[in-house]
Amino acid sequence: MAGTSTPAMAAAVSNAGALGSIAVGTLMPESAARDIAQVREATDRPFNVNLFVHADPVPDAAREEAWLRAMVPLFAAFGARPPDTLETIYPTFSGNADMLRTLVEAAPPVVSFHFGLPGAEAVAALKSAGCLLLATATSLDEARLAKNAGIDALVAQGWEAGGHRGMFDPAAPDDRLGTMALTRLLVAQSGLPVIAAGGIMDGRGIRAALDLGAIAAQLGTAFIACPESSADEAYRAALASKAAQHTSMVDVVSGRPARCLANRFTAFAATPALPPVAVYPRAYHVGKALNAAAKAAGEGGFGPQWAGQGAPLSRPMPAAELVALLAEELASTR
């Protein structure tokens, strides 16, 4: 997940025999190139690079002004004020020629997409560079679009999953399919290999995904507590607390639905009569500013503490040890 993945953790996971992943969706091309190079320096095994392919945001001055006003009391509690205006703090991969050029030159073994699909030119360029392409799907319709676009395999993201909901269109109706139902549906009807994601935390969860016909399982929350992750102390403490038992899908942090641990941001999401949140990722600009103001005052409850519904099963240990334990647990289920 963006915000917790690191080159060190990705390399440790790959060296241990799984497929490590780094998130570069919030990075500029030069930073993405740096992180990919760091993974390559630490492993000679395959790894994945994940990108965000969201719609380019259209600023809405009235909506953003209303959202900023709604945030004023939260900032005031820490003696601060929200930004005067919102910014698009990072670009989408869609149409991003500089990021595409960086990826083609780096040619990571696997590239995955979240929130949507890149254009035909990008797909062709990455395939020509030798990259295997994955895409998140939360429905059969999205899976079919991915297949038609030339994607090689699907990540079936169930409603249980932590982090941002990967819907191509966040304004569209969401059937909120769970990992089990979605995985089986996509295995049976998508025509592509399927990787199950959402709520999977141990070897038995991986076995369940494989028994449904998935070729693999994708775990994110399970690795947050690893020392190689970039999760801060407040995030780790919340993951180890009762907050892990009460995750919520909220859009107030970034402007798109995302599942996170129960914290002060999820409590704010329940405020009556909130105006519509600013669009993603412009809302993230003020969310990050609030987190910085709160942390400066010793409050860690406004961070983007993404976690799935399996969070109470988290086990803090080095990433390589966790991969070995998962493999041992999986083997014991045969």
C-alpha positions as CSV (number, residue, x, y, z in Angstrom):
1,M,0.0,0.0,0.0
2,A,1.2,3.5,-0.7
3,G,2.5,5.1,2.4
4,T,3.8,1.9,3.9
5,S,5.7,0.0,1.1
6,T,9.4,0.5,0.9
7,P,12.1,-0.8,-1.4
8,A,13.7,-2.6,1.5
9,M,10.4,-4.4,2.3
10,A,9.8,-5.3,-1.3
11,A,13.3,-6.7,-1.7
12,A,13.0,-8.7,1.5
13,V,9.7,-10.2,0.4
14,S,11.0,-11.1,-3.0
15,N,14.2,-12.6,-1.6
16,A,12.1,-14.8,0.7
17,G,10.3,-16.3,-2.3
18,A,7.2,-14.1,-2.7
19,L,6.6,-11.2,-5.0
20,G,7.5,-7.9,-3.3
21,S,5.8,-4.7,-4.4
22,I,6.5,-1.0,-4.2
23,A,3.9,1.7,-4.6
24,V,4.9,4.6,-6.9
25,G,1.5,6.0,-7.5
26,T,2.2,9.1,-5.4
27,L,5.7,9.6,-6.7
28,M,7.2,11.7,-9.4
29,P,9.2,9.8,-12.2
30,E,12.6,10.5,-10.7
31,S,11.5,9.2,-7.3
32,A,10.0,6.1,-8.9
33,A,13.2,5.4,-10.7
34,R,15.2,5.8,-7.5
35,D,12.9,3.3,-5.7
36,I,13.0,0.8,-8.5
37,A,16.8,1.0,-8.6
38,Q,16.9,0.4,-4.8
39,V,14.8,-2.7,-5.1
40,R,17.1,-4.0,-7.9
41,E,20.2,-3.4,-5.8
42,A,18.7,-5.5,-3.0
43,T,17.3,-8.5,-5.0
44,D,17.7,-10.3,-8.3
45,R,14.2,-11.8,-8.0
46,P,11.0,-10.5,-9.6
47,F,9.1,-7.6,-8.0
48,N,6.0,-5.5,-8.7
49,V,5.6,-1.7,-9.2
50,N,2.1,-0.4,-8.5
51,L,0.6,2.8,-10.1
52,F,-2.6,4.8,-9.7
53,V,-4.6,5.3,-12.9
54,H,-7.3,7.6,-11.6
55,A,-9.2,10.2,-13.5
56,D,-7.4,13.6,-13.7
57,P,-9.2,15.7,-11.1
58,V,-11.3,18.7,-12.2
59,P,-11.1,21.4,-9.5
60,D,-14.4,22.6,-8.2
61,A,-13.8,25.9,-6.3
62,A,-17.2,25.9,-4.5
63,R,-17.0,22.3,-3.4
64,E,-13.4,22.7,-2.3
65,E,-14.1,25.9,-0.3
66,A,-16.9,24.1,1.5
67,W,-14.7,21.1,2.3
68,L,-12.0,23.4,3.6
69,R,-14.5,25.2,5.9
70,A,-15.6,21.9,7.3
71,M,-12.0,21.1,8.2
72,V,-11.4,24.4,10.1
73,P,-12.4,23.1,13.6
74,L,-10.1,20.1,13.2
75,F,-7.1,22.3,12.4
76,A,-8.1,24.8,15.1
77,A,-7.8,22.1,17.8
78,F,-4.1,22.0,17.0
79,G,-3.6,25.8,16.6
80,A,-3.5,25.6,12.8
81,R,-5.4,26.5,9.7
82,P,-6.2,24.5,6.6
83,P,-4.5,25.5,3.3
84,D,-6.2,28.4,1.5
85,T,-6.7,26.3,-1.6
86,L,-6.2,22.7,-2.6
87,E,-3.6,21.3,-5.0
88,T,-3.4,18.2,-7.1
89,I,-0.5,16.7,-5.1
90,Y,0.4,14.0,-7.5
91,P,-0.5,13.1,-11.1
92,T,-2.3,10.1,-12.5
93,F,-0.4,7.5,-14.6
94,S,-3.1,8.0,-17.3
95,G,-1.4,10.0,-20.1
96,N,1.7,10.5,-18.0
97,A,4.4,10.2,-20.7
98,D,7.3,10.9,-18.2
99,M,6.3,8.1,-15.9
100,L,5.7,5.7,-18.8
101,R,9.2,6.5,-20.1
102,T,10.7,5.8,-16.7
103,L,8.9,2.5,-16.4
104,V,9.9,1.4,-19.9
105,E,13.5,2.2,-19.2
106,A,13.5,0.5,-15.9
107,A,11.4,-2.5,-17.2
108,P,10.3,-3.9,-13.8
109,P,9.2,-7.5,-14.1
110,V,5.6,-6.8,-13.0
111,V,3.6,-3.6,-13.2
112,S,0.1,-3.3,-11.6
113,F,-2.6,-0.7,-11.9
114,H,-5.1,0.6,-9.4
115,F,-8.2,2.8,-10.0
116,G,-8.4,2.0,-13.7
117,L,-6.5,1.1,-16.8
118,P,-3.8,2.9,-18.8
119,G,-4.3,3.6,-22.5
120,A,-3.4,1.2,-25.3
121,E,-0.1,2.9,-26.0
122,A,1.1,2.5,-22.4
123,V,0.0,-1.2,-22.3
124,A,1.8,-1.9,-25.6
125,A,5.0,-0.1,-24.5
126,L,5.2,-1.9,-21.1
127,K,4.5,-5.3,-22.7
128,S,7.3,-4.5,-25.3
129,A,9.6,-3.8,-22.3
130,G,8.8,-7.3,-21.0
131,C,6.5,-6.3,-18.1
132,L,3.7,-8.6,-16.9
133,L,0.7,-6.4,-16.3
134,L,-1.8,-6.7,-13.4
135,A,-4.9,-4.6,-12.7
136,T,-7.2,-4.4,-9.7
137,A,-10.9,-5.3,-10.4
138,T,-13.7,-4.9,-7.9
139,S,-16.4,-6.3,-10.3
140,L,-16.8,-8.5,-13.3
141,D,-17.4,-5.5,-15.6
142,E,-14.0,-4.1,-14.5
143,A,-12.4,-7.5,-15.1
144,R,-13.7,-7.6,-18.6
145,L,-12.4,-4.1,-19.4
146,A,-9.0,-5.2,-18.1
147,K,-9.0,-8.3,-20.3
148,N,-10.0,-6.2,-23.4
149,A,-7.2,-3.8,-22.6
150,G,-4.6,-6.5,-22.7
151,I,-4.0,-7.0,-19.0
152,D,-2.3,-10.3,-18.1
153,A,-3.9,-11.1,-14.7
154,L,-6.4,-9.6,-12.3
155,V,-6.2,-8.6,-8.6
156,A,-9.7,-9.3,-7.2
157,Q,-10.0,-6.7,-4.5
158,G,-12.8,-7.6,-2.1
159,W,-14.7,-5.2,0.1
160,E,-12.6,-6.4,3.1
161,A,-9.3,-5.0,1.7
162,G,-7.4,-2.2,3.3
163,G,-6.4,1.0,1.5
164,H,-8.1,2.6,-1.4
165,R,-11.1,0.9,-3.1
166,G,-9.9,0.2,-6.6
167,M,-13.2,1.0,-8.4
168,F,-12.6,2.5,-11.8
169,D,-15.4,5.0,-11.3
170,P,-15.9,5.9,-7.6
171,A,-19.2,7.6,-8.4
172,A,-20.7,4.4,-9.8
173,P,-22.8,2.0,-7.7
174,D,-20.6,-0.4,-5.7
175,D,-21.9,-4.0,-5.1
176,R,-19.3,-4.3,-2.4
177,L,-18.4,-7.9,-3.3
178,G,-16.4,-9.7,-0.7
179,T,-13.1,-11.4,-1.5
180,M,-14.5,-14.9,-1.6
181,A,-17.5,-14.1,-3.9
182,L,-15.5,-11.8,-6.2
183,T,-12.5,-14.2,-6.5
184,R,-14.8,-17.1,-7.5
185,L,-16.8,-15.0,-9.9
186,L,-13.7,-13.7,-11.7
187,V,-12.1,-17.1,-11.8
188,A,-15.3,-18.5,-13.4
189,Q,-16.1,-15.8,-15.8
190,S,-13.3,-13.3,-16.5
191,G,-11.1,-15.4,-18.7
192,L,-7.9,-14.2,-16.9
193,P,-5.8,-15.6,-14.0
194,V,-6.9,-14.1,-10.7
195,I,-5.0,-13.0,-7.6
196,A,-7.2,-12.7,-4.5
197,A,-6.9,-9.7,-2.2
198,G,-8.7,-8.5,0.9
199,G,-8.7,-9.8,4.4
200,I,-6.1,-12.4,3.8
201,M,-3.6,-12.5,6.7
202,D,-2.3,-16.1,7.0
203,G,-1.6,-19.4,5.3
204,R,-5.2,-20.6,5.7
205,G,-6.5,-17.5,4.1
206,I,-4.1,-18.1,1.2
207,R,-5.3,-21.7,0.9
208,A,-8.9,-20.5,0.8
209,A,-8.0,-18.2,-2.1
210,L,-6.3,-21.0,-4.0
211,D,-9.2,-23.4,-3.4
212,L,-11.4,-20.8,-5.0
213,G,-9.3,-21.0,-8.2
214,A,-7.0,-18.0,-7.6
215,I,-3.4,-18.4,-8.8
216,A,-2.1,-16.4,-5.8
217,A,-3.1,-14.2,-2.9
218,Q,-2.1,-10.5,-2.4
219,L,-1.4,-9.4,1.2
220,G,-1.0,-5.8,2.3
221,T,-2.2,-5.3,5.8
222,A,-0.2,-8.3,7.0
223,F,3.0,-6.5,6.2
224,I,2.3,-3.1,7.8
225,A,3.8,-4.1,11.2
226,C,7.0,-5.4,9.6
227,P,10.0,-3.3,10.7
228,E,10.8,-2.7,7.0
229,S,7.5,-0.8,6.4
230,S,7.3,2.9,6.7
231,A,4.3,2.9,9.0
232,D,4.9,5.4,11.9
233,E,4.6,4.6,15.5
234,A,1.0,5.9,15.8
235,Y,0.0,3.6,12.9
236,R,1.7,0.6,14.5
237,A,0.1,1.3,17.8
238,A,-3.3,1.6,16.3
239,L,-2.9,-1.6,14.4
240,A,-2.0,-3.4,17.7
241,S,-5.0,-1.9,19.5
242,K,-8.8,-2.5,19.4
243,A,-8.9,0.0,16.5
244,A,-8.0,-2.9,14.3
245,Q,-11.3,-4.5,15.1
246,H,-13.3,-1.5,13.7
247,T,-12.0,-0.6,10.3
248,S,-14.1,1.8,8.2
249,M,-14.4,2.6,4.5
250,V,-14.3,6.4,4.4
251,D,-13.6,9.0,1.7
252,V,-12.7,12.0,4.0
253,V,-9.0,11.3,4.1
254,S,-8.2,11.5,0.4
255,G,-11.4,12.0,-1.5
256,R,-11.9,8.3,-2.5
257,P,-13.2,5.5,-0.4
258,A,-10.5,3.7,1.5
259,R,-10.6,1.3,4.4
260,C,-8.6,2.4,7.5
261,L,-8.3,1.7,11.2
262,A,-10.7,3.4,13.5
263,N,-9.2,6.7,14.4
264,R,-10.1,10.4,14.6
265,F,-10.5,10.7,10.8
266,T,-13.1,7.8,10.8
267,A,-14.9,9.5,13.7
268,F,-15.0,12.8,11.7
269,A,-16.5,10.9,8.7
270,A,-19.5,10.2,10.9
271,T,-20.1,14.0,11.5
272,P,-23.7,14.8,10.5
273,A,-24.3,17.0,7.4
274,L,-20.7,17.1,6.1
275,P,-20.4,18.7,2.7
276,P,-19.3,16.5,-0.2
277,V,-15.6,15.7,0.1
278,A,-13.2,17.4,-2.4
279,V,-12.2,15.1,-5.3
280,Y,-9.2,12.8,-5.1
281,P,-6.4,13.5,-4.8
282,R,-7.0,17.1,-4.1
283,A,-8.7,16.3,-0.8
284,Y,-5.6,14.5,0.2
285,H,-3.7,17.8,0.2
286,V,-5.7,19.0,3.2
287,G,-5.8,15.5,4.8
288,K,-2.0,15.4,4.8
289,A,-1.8,19.0,6.1
290,L,-4.1,18.0,9.0
291,N,-2.1,15.0,9.8
292,A,1.1,17.1,9.9
293,A,-0.5,19.6,12.2
294,A,-1.9,16.9,14.5
295,K,1.4,15.0,14.7
296,A,3.2,18.2,15.5
297,A,0.9,18.4,18.6
298,G,1.4,14.8,19.5
299,E,-1.8,13.4,18.0
300,G,-1.4,10.5,15.6
301,G,-5.1,9.8,14.9
302,F,-5.4,11.7,11.6
303,G,-2.9,9.7,9.6
304,P,-3.9,7.5,6.6
305,Q,-3.9,4.3,8.7
306,W,-5.0,2.0,5.9
307,A,-5.9,-1.6,7.0
308,G,-8.2,-4.4,5.9
309,Q,-10.8,-6.3,8.0
310,G,-8.2,-8.9,8.8
311,A,-6.1,-6.3,10.8
312,P,-6.6,-8.0,14.2
313,L,-4.6,-11.0,12.8
314,S,-1.5,-8.8,12.2
315,R,1.8,-10.3,13.4
316,P,4.7,-8.0,13.8
317,M,7.9,-9.6,12.5
318,P,10.5,-9.0,9.8
319,A,9.1,-9.4,6.3
320,A,11.2,-12.4,5.3
321,E,10.1,-14.2,8.5
322,L,6.5,-13.5,7.7
323,V,6.8,-14.9,4.2
324,A,8.4,-18.0,5.6
325,L,5.7,-18.4,8.2
326,L,3.0,-17.9,5.6
327,A,4.6,-20.6,3.4
328,E,4.8,-22.9,6.4
329,E,1.2,-22.3,7.2
330,L,0.1,-22.8,3.6
331,A,2.0,-26.1,3.4
332,S,0.4,-27.4,6.6
333,T,-3.1,-27.0,5.0
334,R,-2.4,-29.6,2.3
